[in-house]
Amino acid sequence: RQSMFIGGYYNKWARGLSQSLWLIDDAVHGDGSVEMEISKVIGPHLRADRLKLMAAGREDMDVRMLGGGGGRPFVIEAVNPRAAPPSLALCESLQKELDCKDCGVTVRRLQPVSEDVCGLLKEGEQEKQKCYTAVVWASRKLGSEHLDKLRQIKDLVVNQNTPVRVLHRRSPLVRPRIIHSIECEPVANNPHYLLMHLTTQAGTYIKEFVHGDFGRTEPSLCTLLDCECDILQLDVKDVQMKFI
């Protein structure tokens, strides 16, 4: 049988979930995965040999995918399904079932899609814009002049060497990426902390843009503010891509 494809947008409200199952020495690392939670709900209705999740990029395990823009586009491929494609009514019911599980994952606009949609996901990994919110620490006290400098950034090109943390699975390359804009707010009563809202080119390593990754990302927030910086929390607010 030909594979069946079910698409939609997912939100990840809890930290500690990877996108797909992360195994270390045959043990699950973290609290599970987005793929696992969605598959638990839709799997029994598709009766496939296996289910595989594809998405427009991925967030780290400790990063939430919030719902401000609707969620992250995804497709579940059902390999060798032994059931008919689900109706829109059943898809809506499955969405509600997942909502009620309180597992940290929800989906919207769930529906059968064509295989062609998978190509749009690949395009969205690199060619769309994404919006983030980050809580940042700086070693120096930040005043209005520092925040104003960041707010003036428009389409800043940063060159990112493959981050140290992913060198084991990605080729060592320098990738130019664009920081389109930064909005920032001071944290009350603590001038070392900053709330940043960034719009960037898809594929930008936000954590490395903040802390510089031992000089492997240039420029970084460290060089822009002329001090050490680190990221304490990161959330994806929006993946600016409509595919279904």
N, CA, C and O of each residue as an XYZ file, in Angstrom:
976
protein
N       0.833     -1.195      0.000
C       0.000      0.000      0.000
C       0.868      1.245      0.000
O       1.968      1.251      0.552
N       0.362      2.297     -0.624
C       1.066      3.571     -0.605
C       0.944      4.219      0.768
O      -0.035      4.016      1.487
N       1.964      5.006      1.116
C       1.920      5.723      2.387
C       0.767      6.720      2.390
O       0.347      7.214      1.344
N       0.267      7.004      3.585
C      -0.757      8.016      3.798
C      -0.114      9.176      4.545
O       0.762      8.964      5.384
N      -0.545     10.405      4.247
C       0.057     11.589      4.855
C      -1.023     12.418      5.548
O      -2.052     12.747      4.957
N      -0.767     12.748      6.811
C      -1.682     13.560      7.618
C      -0.916     14.790      8.076
O       0.131     14.664      8.710
N      -1.426     15.984      7.760
C      -0.711     17.221      8.081
C      -1.450     18.088      9.074
O      -2.629     17.879      9.360
N      -0.736     19.058      9.590
C      -1.325     20.007     10.523
C      -0.252     20.917     11.094
O       0.843     21.028     10.542
N      -0.572     21.563     12.195
C       0.362     22.439     12.903
C       0.406     21.965     14.357
O      -0.640     21.711     14.955
N       1.592     21.845     14.921
C       1.656     21.429     16.322
C       2.214     22.528     17.212
O       2.990     23.376     16.772
N       1.807     22.494     18.452
C       2.373     23.337     19.500
C       2.949     22.437     20.585
O       2.380     21.398     20.920
N       4.078     22.852     21.122
C       4.709     22.124     22.226
C       4.768     23.072     23.409
O       5.523     24.044     23.397
N       3.974     22.791     24.429
C       3.817     23.713     25.550
C       4.749     23.386     26.710
O       4.873     24.179     27.643
N       5.397     22.243     26.666
C       6.250     21.794     27.769
C       7.697     21.654     27.301
O       7.954     21.222     26.177
N       8.626     22.017     28.156
C      10.029     21.751     27.884
C      10.319     20.296     28.267
O       9.610     19.709     29.084
N      11.344     19.735     27.682
C      11.697     18.356     27.997
C      11.214     17.343     26.983
O      11.468     16.147     27.125
N      10.508     17.820     25.945
C      10.048     16.944     24.865
C      10.882     17.216     23.612
O      11.009     18.363     23.184
N      11.442     16.172     23.036
C      12.116     16.323     21.747
C      11.072     16.207     20.637
O       9.927     15.829     20.888
N      11.477     16.536     19.403
C      10.509     16.416     18.312
C      10.279     14.947     17.956
O       9.138     14.502     17.828
N      11.366     14.206     17.801
C      11.278     12.760     17.621
C      11.993     12.098     18.794
O      12.778     12.742     19.491
N      11.726     10.838     19.007
C      12.240     10.159     20.189
C      13.768     10.185     20.194
O      14.406      9.879     19.187
N      14.348     10.553     21.338
C      15.787     10.674     21.493
C      16.244      9.535     22.406
O      15.939      9.510     23.598
N      16.981      8.596     21.815
C      17.439      7.428     22.563
C      18.929      7.517     22.835
O      19.712      7.823     21.936
N      19.320      7.254     24.062
C      20.719      7.165     24.453
C      20.905      5.820     25.142
O      20.329      5.569     26.201
N      21.720      4.952     24.526
C      21.915      3.584     25.055
C      20.568      2.878     25.251
O      20.326      2.231     26.270
N      19.696      3.026     24.233
C      18.378      2.382     24.210
C      17.422      2.910     25.280
O      16.352      2.339     25.489
N      17.796      3.981     25.950
C      16.902      4.597     26.942
C      16.404      5.937     26.405
O      17.150      6.675     25.762
N      15.132      6.241     26.678
C      14.541      7.499     26.207
C      15.117      8.658     27.010
O      15.088      8.655     28.240
N      15.643      9.652     26.290
C      16.169     10.856     26.929
C      15.066     11.908     26.945
O      14.457     12.184     25.912
N      14.809     12.487     28.096
C      13.757     13.482     28.211
C      12.426     12.856     28.568
O      12.356     11.724     29.047
N      11.367     13.620     28.324
C      10.021     13.213     28.729
C       9.193     12.658     27.585
O       7.965     12.620     27.671
N       9.846     12.228     26.517
C       9.112     11.714     25.364
C       9.336     12.612     24.164
O      10.346     13.311     24.080
N       8.384     12.593     23.229
C       8.553     13.381     22.006
C       7.204     13.816     21.442
O       6.158     13.246     21.753
N       7.267     14.838     20.609
C       6.076     15.301     19.895
C       5.537     14.186     19.008
O       4.335     13.923     18.986
N       6.437     13.535     18.278
C       6.041     12.448     17.381
C       5.301     11.347     18.145
O       4.285     10.832     17.677
N       5.814     10.994     19.312
C       5.214      9.923     20.091
C       3.816     10.291     20.565
O       2.898      9.473     20.493
N       3.648     11.525     21.054
C       2.347     11.931     21.593
C       1.292     12.012     20.494
O       0.148     11.607     20.703
N       1.666     12.533     19.319
C       0.705     12.595     18.210
C       0.386     11.189     17.718
O      -0.767     10.876     17.422
N       1.413     10.341     17.633
C       1.219      8.978     17.124
C       0.328      8.147     18.039
O      -0.433      7.305     17.561
N       0.410      8.367     19.335
C      -0.440      7.629     20.275
C      -1.919      7.845     19.979
O      -2.737      6.945     20.166
N      -2.253      9.047     19.515
C      -3.659      9.395     19.274
C      -4.115      8.973     17.884
O      -5.194      8.398     17.738
N      -3.307      9.250     16.857
C      -3.790      8.971     15.500
C      -3.430      7.564     15.032
O      -4.060      7.035     14.116
N      -2.412      6.948     15.660
C      -1.943      5.629     15.215
C      -3.017      4.566     15.151
O      -3.120      3.876     14.137
N      -3.837      4.400     16.206
C      -4.860      3.347     16.171
C      -5.864      3.487     15.033
O      -6.479      2.505     14.617
N      -6.030      4.713     14.529
C      -7.014      4.941     13.454
C      -6.413      4.723     12.067
O      -7.151      4.614     11.087
N      -5.095      4.658     11.972
C      -4.441      4.471     10.673
C      -3.975      3.033     10.470
O      -3.870      2.566      9.335
N      -3.698      2.335     11.563
C      -3.276      0.924     11.533
C      -2.128      0.713     10.533
O      -2.182     -0.152      9.659
N      -1.087      1.544     10.702
C       0.073      1.483      9.809
C       1.205      0.700     10.469
O       1.218      0.491     11.682
N       2.162      0.269      9.630
C       3.332     -0.420     10.169
C       4.153      0.504     11.062
O       4.664      0.086     12.102
N       4.274      1.757     10.647
C       4.960      2.739     11.484
C       4.554      4.137     11.058
O       4.059      4.343      9.950
N       4.770      5.094     11.949
C       4.462      6.494     11.686
C       5.752      7.310     11.789
O       6.581      7.083     12.670
N       5.900      8.252     10.879
C       7.105      9.085     10.856
C       6.712     10.545     10.748
O       5.949     10.924      9.859
N       7.238     11.378     11.666
C       6.921     12.800     11.659
C       7.966     13.581     10.882
O       9.168     13.388     11.067
N       7.491     14.477     10.001
C       8.334     15.446      9.308
C       7.791     16.828      9.630
O       6.577     17.006      9.741
N       8.679     17.815      9.783
C       8.227     19.154     10.164
C       9.085     20.218      9.506
O      10.169     19.932      8.996
N       8.591     21.451      9.520
C       9.329     22.600      8.991
C      10.311     23.055     10.064
O      10.046     24.008     10.796
N      11.454     22.362     10.151
C      12.437     22.661     11.180
C      12.099     21.952     12.483
O      11.120     21.210     12.565
N      12.914     22.188     13.490
C      12.673     21.581     14.789
C      13.186     22.507     15.880
O      14.146     23.251     15.676
N      12.548     22.457     17.027
C      13.033     23.189     18.193
C      13.791     22.227     19.106
O      13.522     21.025     19.101
N      14.725     22.743     19.881
C      15.459     21.912     20.827
C      14.517     21.374     21.903
O      13.410     21.880     22.085
N      14.967     20.357     22.603
C      14.158     19.738     23.653
C      13.733     20.743     24.724
O      12.625     20.649     25.252
N      14.601     21.703     25.047
C      14.304     22.655     26.118
C      13.618     23.920     25.620
O      13.517     24.902     26.355
N      13.150     23.903     24.382
C      12.496     25.063     23.769
C      11.034     24.732     23.490
O      10.719     23.674     22.947
N      10.148     25.650     23.867
C       8.725     25.450     23.583
C       8.384     25.979     22.184
O       9.030     26.899     21.682
N       7.365     25.385     21.568
C       6.814     25.862     20.300
C       5.433     26.403     20.617
O       4.474     25.641     20.741
N       5.330     27.735     20.751
C       4.099     28.354     21.214
C       3.125     28.576     20.059
O       3.429     28.287     18.902
N       1.965     29.090     20.399
C       0.885     29.127     19.426
C       0.536     30.482     18.884
O      -0.529     30.658     18.294
N       1.434     31.472     19.074
C       1.102     32.812     18.615
C       0.787     32.888     17.136
O      -0.113     33.623     16.730
N       1.526     32.127     16.317
C       1.289     32.155     14.881
C       0.587     30.920     14.367
O       0.421     30.764     13.157
N       0.168     30.031     15.264
C      -0.568     28.848     14.848
C       0.150     27.547     15.115
O      -0.501     26.518     15.294
N       1.497     27.557     15.149
C       2.229     26.325     15.421
C       3.221     25.996     14.328
O       3.375     26.749     13.366
N       3.898     24.858     14.482
C       4.895     24.419     13.501
C       4.237     23.460     12.513
O       3.628     22.475     12.932
N       4.347     23.725     11.207
C       3.783     22.807     10.210
C       4.445     21.431     10.282
O       5.664     21.321     10.421
N       3.633     20.399     10.186
C       4.170     19.037     10.226
C       3.324     18.115      9.356
O       2.185     18.426      9.008
N       3.914     16.972      9.015
C       3.219     15.890      8.324
C       3.607     14.584      9.002
O       4.781     14.356      9.296
N       2.627     13.732      9.248
C       2.870     12.373      9.701
C       2.714     11.441      8.502
O       1.663     11.417      7.861
N       3.763     10.674      8.200
C       3.671      9.662      7.153
C       3.309      8.325      7.790
O       4.019      7.830      8.665
N       2.208      7.753      7.346
C       1.790      6.430      7.803
C       2.229      5.412      6.749
O       1.722      5.411      5.627
N       3.169      4.553      7.117
C       3.735      3.571      6.194
C       2.885      2.304      6.212
O       2.644      1.715      7.265
N       2.434      1.895      5.015
C       1.599      0.697      4.864
C       0.346      0.761      5.743
O       0.141     -0.107      6.592
N      -0.495      1.789      5.543
C      -1.712      1.907      6.361
C      -2.757      0.877      5.933
O      -2.867      0.527      4.758
N      -3.509      0.410      6.904
C      -4.578     -0.552      6.610
C      -5.943      0.031      6.966
O      -6.864     -0.694      7.343
N      -6.055      1.348      6.839
C      -7.312      2.045      7.089
C      -7.455      3.153      6.060
O      -6.467      3.594      5.473
N      -8.674      3.598      5.844
C      -8.932      4.701      4.919
C      -8.455      6.012      5.547
O      -8.363      6.110      6.771
N      -8.151      7.020      4.722
C      -7.775      8.322      5.288
C      -8.867      8.838      6.219
O     -10.051      8.690      5.914
N      -8.496      9.437      7.341
C      -9.504      9.914      8.292
C     -10.301     11.079      7.716
O      -9.768     11.906      6.976
N     -11.565     11.131      8.059
C     -12.404     12.254      7.646
C     -12.023     13.500      8.445
O     -11.344     13.406      9.467
N     -12.464     14.666      7.973
C     -12.189     15.900      8.706
C     -12.853     15.871     10.082
O     -12.324     16.429     11.044
N     -14.013     15.219     10.169
C     -14.692     15.109     11.464
C     -13.863     14.278     12.437
O     -13.755     14.619     13.615
N     -13.276     13.181     11.943
C     -12.434     12.360     12.807
C     -11.166     13.132     13.186
O     -10.718     13.053     14.330
N     -10.593     13.867     12.254
C      -9.396     14.654     12.559
C      -9.679     15.668     13.669
O      -8.857     15.870     14.563
N     -10.848     16.298     13.602
C     -11.208     17.256     14.653
C     -11.361     16.550     15.999
O     -10.968     17.085     17.036
N     -11.926     15.366     15.974
C     -12.074     14.588     17.198
C     -10.714     14.193     17.770
O     -10.528     14.198     18.987
N      -9.759     13.848     16.895
C      -8.421     13.480     17.344
C      -7.690     14.677     17.950
O      -6.947     14.535     18.921
N      -7.906     15.838     17.379
C      -7.319     17.057     17.954
C      -7.802     17.259     19.383
O      -7.009     17.550     20.279
N      -9.112     17.103     19.591
C      -9.681     17.295     20.925
C      -9.173     16.233     21.890
O      -8.939     16.513     23.066
N      -9.004     15.015     21.391
C      -8.490     13.937     22.239
C      -7.073     14.261     22.704
O      -6.737     14.047     23.869
N      -6.244     14.775     21.799
C      -4.882     15.130     22.172
C      -4.875     16.292     23.165
O      -4.072     16.311     24.098
N      -5.767     17.256     22.965
C      -5.880     18.380     23.900
C      -6.177     17.887     25.315
O      -5.623     18.401     26.287
N      -7.036     16.910     25.424
C      -7.474     16.416     26.731
C      -6.417     15.585     27.442
O      -6.523     15.356     28.647
N      -5.396     15.128     26.715
C      -4.366     14.292     27.324
C      -3.430     15.093     28.231
O      -2.753     14.525     29.087
N      -3.396     16.399     28.042
C      -2.517     17.256     28.842
C      -1.079     16.733     28.819
O      -0.427     16.628     29.858
N      -0.597     16.405     27.614
C       0.733     15.804     27.460
C       1.786     16.828     27.046
O       2.954     16.484     26.870
N       1.371     18.091     26.891
C       2.303     19.124     26.466
C       2.321     19.367     24.976
O       3.065     20.224     24.500
N       1.504     18.619     24.216
C       1.448     18.767     22.760
C       0.001     18.929     22.327
O      -0.871     18.191     22.785
N      -0.258     19.881     21.455
C      -1.571     20.020     20.825
C      -1.368     20.195     19.327
O      -0.284     20.575     18.886
N      -2.409     19.918     18.542
C      -2.348     20.109     17.095
C      -3.590     20.855     16.635
O      -4.612     20.865     17.321
N      -3.494     21.470     15.486
C      -4.631     22.150     14.867
C      -4.579     21.926     13.366
O      -3.532     21.613     12.799
N      -5.746     22.095     12.736
C      -5.910     21.939     11.292
C      -5.441     20.581     10.791
O      -4.904     20.471      9.689
N      -5.643     19.554     11.596
C      -5.251     18.196     11.219
C      -6.107     17.728     10.048
O      -7.329     17.875     10.078
N      -5.475     17.164      9.014
C      -6.214     16.744      7.825
C      -5.328     15.881      6.916
O      -4.103     15.990      6.962
N      -5.944     15.029      6.095
C      -5.163     14.290      5.090
C      -4.565     15.266      4.076
O      -5.221     16.228      3.678
N      -3.318     15.018      3.656
C      -2.645     15.872      2.680
C      -1.972     14.990      1.637
O      -1.858     13.776      1.811
N      -1.530     15.613      0.556
C      -0.812     14.873     -0.481
C       0.672     14.800     -0.135
O       1.161     15.570      0.692
N       1.375     13.889     -0.760
C       2.811     13.745     -0.523
C       3.571     15.000     -0.942
O       4.653     15.274     -0.422
N       3.011     15.762     -1.879
C       3.676     16.981     -2.359
C       3.916     17.976     -1.235
O       4.860     18.764     -1.299
N       3.081     17.952     -0.215
C       3.200     18.891      0.896
C       4.538     18.723      1.619
O       5.056     19.678      2.197
N       5.092     17.519      1.585
C       6.366     17.273      2.278
C       7.475     18.161      1.727
O       8.366     18.570      2.471
N       7.429     18.464      0.428
C       8.416     19.356     -0.162
C       8.314     20.767      0.384
O       9.327     21.452      0.529
N       7.101     21.209      0.687
C       6.919     22.534      1.271
C       7.540     22.611      2.661
O       8.061     23.657      3.046
N       7.492     21.518      3.416
C       8.105     21.502      4.740
C       9.607     21.713      4.628
O      10.186     22.473      5.405
N      10.243     21.049      3.671
C      11.686     21.186      3.485
C      12.037     22.617      3.130
O      13.031     23.163      3.608
N      11.212     23.220      2.286
C      11.426     24.618      1.914
C      11.318     25.519      3.142
O      12.103     26.453      3.306
N      10.341     25.233      4.002
C      10.130     26.051      5.190
C      11.250     25.978      6.195
O      11.398     26.883      7.017
N      12.058     24.905      6.153
C      13.171     24.763      7.083
C      14.180     25.889      6.935
O      14.780     26.312      7.923
N      14.379     26.385      5.706
C      15.460     27.341      5.467
C      14.985     28.671      4.896
O      15.688     29.673      5.032
N      13.821     28.714      4.266
C      13.483     29.882      3.467
C      12.453     30.802      4.108
O      12.184     31.874      3.567
N      11.881     30.431      5.215
C      10.872     31.266      5.845
C      11.462     32.021      7.030
O      12.615     31.807      7.404
N      10.661     32.903      7.614
C      11.079     33.616      8.813
C      10.469     32.956     10.048
O       9.383     32.380      9.996
N      11.200     33.057     11.158
C      10.715     32.526     12.420
C      10.872     33.582     13.508
O      11.787     34.404     13.469
N       9.967     33.544     14.471
C       9.954     34.529     15.547
C      10.196     33.826     16.882
O       9.633     32.765     17.150
N      11.033     34.429     17.704
C      11.435     33.830     18.972
C      11.313     34.838     20.105
O      11.348     36.049     19.889
N      11.167     34.311     21.318
C      11.310     35.104     22.534
C      12.383     34.452     23.389
O      12.377     33.236     23.585
N      13.308     35.265     23.898
C      14.426     34.735     24.679
C      14.639     35.561     25.935
O      14.538     36.787     25.908
N      14.933     34.887     27.027
C      15.378     35.545     28.249
C      16.895     35.453     28.264
O      17.458     34.361     28.193
N      17.558     36.610     28.358
C      19.011     36.695     28.178
C      19.659     37.329     29.402
O      19.113     38.250     30.010
N      20.838     36.815     29.751
C      21.675     37.407     30.807
C      22.892     38.056     30.181
O      23.467     37.522     29.232
N      23.284     39.197     30.703
C      24.496     39.883     30.254
C      25.381     40.162     31.456
O      24.888     40.433     32.551
N      26.688     40.096     31.249
C      27.621     40.297     32.358
C      27.709     41.759     32.777
O      28.158     42.053     33.885
N      27.291     42.678     31.916
C      27.301     44.097     32.256
C      25.874     44.584     32.484
O      24.923     43.971     31.999
N      25.725     45.652     33.199
C      24.414     46.256     33.369
C      23.999     46.895     32.047
O      24.781     47.599     31.409
N      22.775     46.641     31.653
C      22.283     47.133     30.367
C      21.422     48.369     30.575
O      20.479     48.366     31.366
N      21.763     49.412     29.857
C      20.988     50.643     29.916
C      20.190     50.847     28.644
O      20.210     50.006     27.745
N      19.498     51.952     28.572
C      18.645     52.233     27.413
C      19.461     52.321     26.131
O      18.962     51.994     25.054
N      20.726     52.765     26.239
C      21.553     52.880     25.031
C      21.849     51.506     24.429
O      21.958     51.374     23.210
N      21.978     50.491     25.273
C      22.223     49.141     24.761
C      20.971     48.583     24.087
O      21.047     47.971     23.022
N      19.819     48.804     24.720
C      18.564     48.317     24.139
C      18.261     49.023     22.827
O      17.788     48.402     21.876
N      18.534     50.326     22.778
C      18.284     51.085     21.550
C      19.177     50.583     20.411
O      18.751     50.534     19.257
N      20.404     50.216     20.741
C      21.317     49.689     19.718
C      20.759     48.409     19.108
O      20.830     48.212     17.895
N      20.203     47.538     19.952
C      19.637     46.289     19.447
C      18.375     46.544     18.627
O      18.135     45.881     17.618
N      17.581     47.501     19.065
C      16.324     47.800     18.347
C      16.579     48.354     16.955
O      15.710     48.269     16.087
N      17.748     48.916     16.733
C      18.066     49.499     15.429
C      18.525     48.451     14.412
O      18.709     48.762     13.235
N      18.709     47.216     14.868
C      19.181     46.160     13.962
C      18.108     45.822     12.928
O      16.958     45.552     13.275
N      18.495     45.842     11.676
C      17.609     45.455     10.573
C      18.405     44.602      9.587
O      19.409     45.054      9.037
N      17.960     43.388      9.371
C      18.570     42.492      8.384
C      20.087     42.354      8.578
O      20.868     42.499      7.638
N      20.470     42.072      9.814
C      21.874     41.860     10.146
C      22.302     40.464      9.701
O      21.682     39.476     10.095
N      23.353     40.370      8.887
C      23.880     39.081      8.446
C      24.879     38.576      9.486
O      25.833     39.273      9.833
N      24.652     37.365      9.977
C      25.590     36.736     10.901
C      26.125     35.468     10.233
O      25.392     34.761      9.541
N      27.385     35.197     10.446
C      28.018     33.991      9.911
C      28.152     32.986     11.029
O      28.819     33.241     12.032
N      27.511     31.836     10.855
C      27.464     30.833     11.908
C      28.187     29.560     11.487
O      27.730     28.833     10.605
N      29.327     29.301     12.132
C      29.934     27.985     12.007
C      29.006     26.959     12.639
O      28.274     27.273     13.578
N      29.036     25.750     12.132
C      28.238     24.689     12.735
C      28.478     24.678     14.242
O      29.623     24.549     14.675
N      27.426     24.810     15.051
C      27.615     24.879     16.500
C      28.323     23.654     17.069
O      28.164     22.537     16.577
N      29.102     23.891     18.108
C      29.821     22.805     18.766
C      28.859     21.698     19.180
O      29.187     20.516     19.077
N      27.662     22.082     19.652
C      26.736     21.088     20.203
C      26.129     20.157     19.143
O      25.558     19.123     19.489
N      26.245     20.513     17.859
C      25.686     19.638     16.819
C      26.749     19.151     15.824
O      26.417     18.556     14.799
N      28.021     19.404     16.130
C      29.084     18.989     15.214
C      29.113     17.481     14.995
O      29.595     17.004     13.967
N      28.596     16.735     15.966
C      28.616     15.278     15.831
C      27.644     14.778     14.767
O      27.741     13.631     14.332
N      26.694     15.640     14.337
C      25.708     15.175     13.360
C      25.526     16.122     12.169
O      24.728     15.834     11.277
N      26.247     17.236     12.138
C      26.142     18.156     11.015
C      27.520     18.504     10.475
O      28.495     18.563     11.225
N      27.595     18.732      9.172
C      28.866     19.043      8.527
C      29.417     20.379      9.035
O      28.647     21.303      9.298
N      30.742     20.488      9.174
C      31.351     21.753      9.610
C      31.352     22.776      8.476
O      32.220     22.751      7.604
N      30.385     23.660      8.501
C      30.232     24.680      7.471
C      29.989     26.037      8.116
O      29.595     26.118      9.279
N      30.225     27.105      7.350
C      29.833     28.446      7.776
C      28.544     28.800      7.042
O      28.500     28.808      5.811
N      27.503     29.091      7.805
C      26.192     29.376      7.217
C      25.803     30.827      7.503
O      25.628     31.194      8.665
N      25.664     31.656      6.471
C      25.182     33.023      6.707
C      23.679     32.996      7.004
O      22.906     32.341      6.305
N      23.291     33.709      8.038
C      21.882     33.802      8.416
C      21.539     35.263      8.708
O      22.428     36.069      8.983
N      20.268     35.598      8.650
C      19.840     36.993      8.795
C      19.004     37.167     10.058
O      18.033     36.443     10.279
N      19.396     38.136     10.881
C      18.566     38.594     11.994
C      17.770     39.780     11.456
O      18.328     40.861     11.268
N      16.499     39.597     11.210
C      15.712     40.651     10.563
C      15.423     41.807     11.518
O      15.498     42.971     11.126
N      15.095     41.491     12.761
C      14.798     42.561     13.719
C      14.881     42.027     15.134
O      14.743     40.827     15.371
N      15.110     42.941     16.077
C      15.126     42.614     17.500
C      14.323     43.667     18.251
O      14.579     44.865     18.124
N      13.373     43.221     19.016
C      12.679     44.072     19.988
C      13.096     43.586     21.366
O      13.223     42.380     21.576
N      13.309     44.486     22.300
C      13.774     44.054     23.615
C      13.170     44.898     24.723
O      12.809     46.060     24.535
N      13.074     44.268     25.885
C      12.524     44.911     27.076
C      13.443     44.611     28.249
O      13.942     43.493     28.380
N      13.671     45.610     29.108
C      14.449     45.331     30.313
C      13.621     44.510     31.296
O      12.392     44.585     31.302
N      14.296     43.739     32.113
C      13.627     43.015     33.193
C      13.653     43.901     34.429
O      14.713     44.385     34.827
N      12.495     44.113     35.034
C      12.369     45.056     36.139
C      13.324     44.719     37.279
O      13.429     43.569     37.706
N      14.010     45.742     37.758
C      14.873     45.648     38.948
C      16.108     44.775     38.751
O      16.784     44.437     39.722
N      16.415     44.401     37.494
C      17.640     43.631     37.267
C      18.218     43.982     35.905
O      17.818     43.404     34.893
N      19.159     44.926     35.869
C      19.693     45.404     34.583
C      20.593     44.410     33.867
O      21.052     44.691     32.760
N      20.859     43.246     34.471
C      21.659     42.223     33.794
C      20.796     41.296     32.935
O      21.327     40.447     32.219
N      19.478     41.449     33.000
C      18.586     40.541     32.281
C      17.772     41.312     31.244
O      17.493     42.502     31.388
N      17.406     40.584     30.200
C      16.778     41.200     29.042
C      15.800     40.215     28.413
O      16.098     39.027     28.294
N      14.638     40.709     28.012
C      13.669     39.907     27.251
C      13.751     40.349     25.799
O      13.486     41.509     25.481
N      14.118     39.429     24.921
C      14.298     39.746     23.510
C      13.255     39.053     22.646
O      12.906     37.897     22.885
N      12.760     39.765     21.642
C      11.857     39.208     20.636
C      12.569     39.346     19.292
O      12.811     40.455     18.815
N      12.902     38.204     18.689
C      13.691     38.208     17.462
C      12.894     37.652     16.296
O      12.148     36.684     16.445
N      13.057     38.270     15.139
C      12.571     37.708     13.876
C      13.798     37.416     13.030
O      14.594     38.312     12.746
N      13.948     36.153     12.626
C      15.166     35.736     11.941
C      14.846     34.874     10.725
O      13.725     34.396     10.552
N      15.859     34.693      9.896
C      15.775     33.707      8.827
C      15.683     32.320      9.442
O      16.346     32.033     10.439
N      14.868     31.465      8.852
C      14.792     30.076      9.306
C      16.177     29.447      9.223
O      16.939     29.715      8.294
N      16.491     28.611     10.202
C      17.793     27.966     10.229
C      18.829     28.692     11.066
O      19.956     28.217     11.209
N      18.454     29.858     11.631
C      19.375     30.593     12.499
C      19.484     29.886     13.850
O      18.473     29.500     14.437
N      20.691     29.720     14.331
C      20.915     29.159     15.669
C      20.849     30.308     16.680
O      21.799     31.076     16.829
N      19.710     30.410     17.371
C      19.488     31.551     18.265
C      20.392     31.490     19.487
O      20.968     32.505     19.880
N      20.524     30.322     20.089
C      21.376     30.206     21.278
C      22.794     30.662     20.960
O      23.413     31.372     21.752
N      23.308     30.255     19.805
C      24.667     30.612     19.426
C      24.775     32.093     19.066
O      25.818     32.708     19.293
N      23.718     32.668     18.512
C      23.743     34.112     18.254
C      23.869     34.876     19.569
O      24.523     35.918     19.622
N      23.249     34.366     20.623
C      23.313     35.058     21.915
C      24.694     34.912     22.552
O      25.326     35.915     22.884
N      25.176     33.667     22.729
C      26.419     33.499     23.504
C      27.680     33.431     22.643
O      28.790     33.416     23.175
N      27.520     33.391     21.320
C      28.672     33.468     20.426
C      29.338     32.152     20.100
O      30.098     32.073     19.135
N      29.072     31.104     20.887
C      29.605     29.763     20.612
C      31.127     29.788     20.440
O      31.660     29.299     19.444
N      31.817     30.370     21.436
C      33.285     30.432     21.422
C      33.811     31.172     20.189
O      34.865     30.835     19.650
N      33.059     32.184     19.757
C      33.476     32.973     18.601
C      33.091     32.369     17.266
O      33.482     32.884     16.219
N      32.329     31.282     17.286
C      31.974     30.607     16.035
C      30.802     31.280     15.326
O      30.584     31.034     14.140
N      30.046     32.121     16.025
C      29.007     32.956     15.408
C      29.458     34.407     15.489
O      29.792     34.903     16.565
N      29.466     35.082     14.342
C      29.983     36.450     14.283
C      29.163     37.280     13.291
O      29.016     36.863     12.142
N      28.621     38.440     13.688
C      28.614     38.943     15.057
C      27.604     38.183     15.923
O      26.737     37.471     15.416
N      27.739     38.353     17.226
C      26.819     37.752     18.189
C      26.344     38.843     19.137
O      26.806     39.982     19.073
N      25.426     38.485     20.008
C      24.982     39.450     21.003
C      26.157     39.873     21.891
O      26.228     41.018     22.338
N      27.072     38.936     22.140
C      28.266     39.260     22.934
C      29.063     40.391     22.298
O      29.465     41.332     22.982
N      29.290     40.301     21.001
C      30.090     41.333     20.343
C      29.303     42.627     20.185
O      29.881     43.713     20.243
N      28.008     42.528     19.988
C      27.189     43.734     19.840
C      27.112     44.524     21.137
O      27.094     45.755     21.116
N      27.066     43.814     22.282
C      26.969     44.478     23.589
C      28.319     44.579     24.285
O      28.431     45.194     25.345
N      29.345     43.975     23.687
C      30.706     44.014     24.235
C      30.748     43.469     25.670
O      31.306     44.097     26.570
N      30.149     42.291     25.860
C      30.167     41.635     27.164
C      29.765     40.177     26.977
O      29.312     39.782     25.903
N      29.932     39.396     28.015
C      29.473     38.018     27.965
C      27.950     37.978     28.044
O      27.337     38.743     28.788
N      27.346     37.076     27.267
C      25.889     36.907     27.278
C      25.559     35.421     27.282
O      26.328     34.600     26.782
N      24.424     35.091     27.843
C      23.949     33.706     27.787
C      22.436     33.710     27.714
O      21.779     34.681     28.090
N      21.901     32.618     27.227
C      20.456     32.500     27.051
C      19.902     31.579     28.138
O      20.421     30.485     28.359
N      18.851     32.029     28.811
C      18.286     31.275     29.923
C      17.026     30.522     29.515
O      16.791     29.408     29.984
N      16.229     31.107     28.661
C      15.021     30.454     28.153
C      14.792     30.900     26.721
O      15.088     32.035     26.348
N      14.257     29.978     25.924
C      13.967     30.282     24.528
C      12.652     29.637     24.132
O      12.398     28.474     24.443
N      11.814     30.407     23.439
C      10.552     29.897     22.901
C      10.429     30.306     21.438
O      10.806     31.417     21.067
N       9.905     29.417     20.614
C       9.518     29.773     19.250
C       8.100     30.324     19.306
O       7.187     29.652     19.785
N       7.916     31.538     18.820
C       6.581     32.146     18.829
C       5.816     31.883     17.542
O       4.592     31.749     17.557
N       6.541     31.808     16.423
C       5.843     31.695     15.147
C       6.786     31.162     14.079
O       7.952     31.552     14.012
N       6.267     30.262     13.244
C       6.927     29.846     12.009
C       6.081     30.441     10.882
O       4.955     29.999     10.653
N       6.608     31.421     10.192
C       5.810     32.185      9.232
C       5.702     31.426      7.916
O       6.372     31.731      6.929
N       4.825     30.419      7.950
C       4.650     29.550      6.788
C       3.249     28.992      6.804
O       2.813     28.437      7.813
N       2.546     29.129      5.720
C       1.216     28.538      5.574
C       1.302     27.468      4.498
O       1.666     27.756      3.358
N       0.970     26.240      4.858
C       1.101     25.170      3.858
C      -0.169     24.367      3.670
O      -0.286     23.646      2.679
N      -1.129     24.463      4.584
C      -2.438     23.827      4.367
C      -3.518     24.757      4.915
O      -4.704     24.434      4.845
